[in-house]
Amino acid sequence: MRALRENVVPVAFLVLWVAVSGYTLHALKGLRALRVVQATMDLTVTRPAPEHAAFTADGEAR
């Protein structure tokens, strides 16, 4: 009886775990948050204009 308990209980737990995990993944398949989001972004980096390039602590341009 002890050998049966030591072998069947972990296997039954594993089977239950796999079944619940599979059902959960199947149920979550319909959620909108799991869909892939693809986007394109254009980014242009330029230097600041010379008149606004640097300021001193009192706000005067250098």
N, C-alpha and C positions, 0 to 999 in steps of 0.2 A: 504493500500500500504506500509506503514511503517513497519507493522508487517511482511509482506512478505519479504521486503528487509532485516530486521533484522534476519530472519530465513533462507532464501534461500541463501543469499550471503555467510555467513560463511560455510554452508554445501557444497555449490558449490566449495568454495576455498579448503575445506578439501578433497573433492573428487578429485579435480585437483592435489592437493599435493600428495595424495596417488598414483594416476596414474603416475605422473612424477617420484616419488620415485621408484615405481615398475619397470617402464621402465628403469630407470638408473641402478638399481641393476641387471636387466636382461641383459642390454647391457655390464655392467662391468664384467659379469661372464666369459667372454672369455679372459680377460686380464691375462697375465702370472704372473704379480706381485701378484695376489690374490691367487695363488695356494700355498698350504702348502709346506714348505721346511723342510725336515727332514735330520738330519745329526748326525753322531756319532763322538766323539772326545775322544781320549785317552790322558791323561795328567799324567805325572809322575813327582813328585816333590822330589828332593833329596837335601841333604845338599851340600854346596860348598866344594871343595877339601880343606884340611887343609892348604896347602901352599898358597892358594888364599883367605883364610877366612877373613882376616882383613888387612888393610893397614893404615899406619899413614898418616898425612897430606902431608909429603914430599915424599910419595911413597914407603917408606920402609916397608917391611913386619914385623909384630910383632911376 
